[in-house]
């Protein structure tokens, strides 16, 4: 029987099934198991981000975030909102 390889990019709802907040976080995704990506889709560099359970550190060097929670994220033109799982 063939097994399916895990997806490299997973919507939050697939990574956290049954979590209502994960379902509502439809504009962000996991890249592999440990990188959280939350693209800025509108001018202004601000968005709401659902932080999954655990501790996450921004790849751009801001303070670590603890989840689960919703936070507002501000990004400059030279930044991209991506976070690495810090507790692994």
Protein Blocks (a to p, Z undefined) as FASTA:
>chain_A
ZZddddfbdcfklmmghiaklmmmmmbccehjkbccdddfbghiiacddddedjdddfkl
pacddddddddddddfkbccddddfkZZ
